C-alpha cells in the first residue's frame, strides 16, 4: 500500500553544529531523489526539544520514526524513503 503524500523528514539540529550541517548537506540530494520534504528544527528554540535532543543532535526523523543520530545513515534513509513510496 502506498503511503499518502511525500515523505517528510525532520532534522533536529542547532545553528553551531557542524555535524548538523554535514547531515543536512548529505540529506538534500536524497530528499530531492525521493521527493521528500525536509524541515530543519533548531532544538535551541524550544526547551522541550533541548530536553529531548540536546547532545544527540543531529537527529533525523522520517514521518515520526527516528532514522539516525550524529551521522547520516544513507542506507537507512534510502530504505525508509523507498518504503514510503512503495
Order of alpha helices (4+ residues) and beta strands (2+ residues): beta-alpha-beta-alpha-beta-beta-alpha
